[in-house]
Amino acid sequence: MPRSSTKPTEPASFRGPAKRAAPATPSRQSKRAKSTTKTSYAEPDSDELDKLTASPSDEDAAVQSDYEHESVADSHFESDQLEAASEEDSEIAKTSRGRSTKRSILPMHKKKDGGEELWKSGAKLELGIQVIIKKPKAREAGDIPFTNETIHPNTMLFLSDLATHNDRQWLKAHDADYRTSLQDFTTFLESLSEKVIEADETIPELPIKDIIFRIYRDVRFSKNHTPYKTHFSAAWSRTGRKGPYAAYYVHIQPNGASFVGKCDIFSCIFQ
């Protein structure tokens, strides 16, 4: 028989580490909620409490009122700037001796003895007033019609006037006469080109822009600085007005200075 132990039996005890209760899972909070839950040492002001407790409609009203205050401030700032600019202008108007110069506004028109109104340079217009300058028209053809085979007398008159008033402002004011005279010379070249091609088979049929010379002068290396030529001219060759080949030349100028001729590398013959 097995021996029975005389020692009193002790209750079995668990010697392992004691089980700890699982920590509660933290709940996620938004930044806005955290900011409201944080405590501060100083009590918030009443304005801050009003902002926190304000409804969305109150916030919109506050933003709108702020915007109105900003717009009013901007308008005051702009008016201050305008006043400052006017003060600076008045200071600039003063001379070095401190005397203010009188700025007199020139009248818009001045009249001759006969009562004819003329435009005065430097005049200032009032607000709402417009000045309409009529563009001058070309000369009327009169009793002589424009034809393709001849040069019209108005073209010669224009070239004669251009020789007298050889400047850009005059030509700009008489642009209609220039366009009409150039068109007259262009149609004359179209009819003359047919005759030249029939007389010389080596001359090809070229567009007018390749045979006509421009009216503008090259004044870079010239002592004469007038901007325009006082004649119309054109040349026919295998390559038009440019190239090393022999060419036929026509020159239209008033006062009996018109002529035709032919040129090559060695000589030129004019008639």
Order of alpha helices (4+ residues) and beta strands (2+ residues): alpha-alpha-alpha-beta-beta-alpha-alpha-alpha-beta-beta-beta-beta
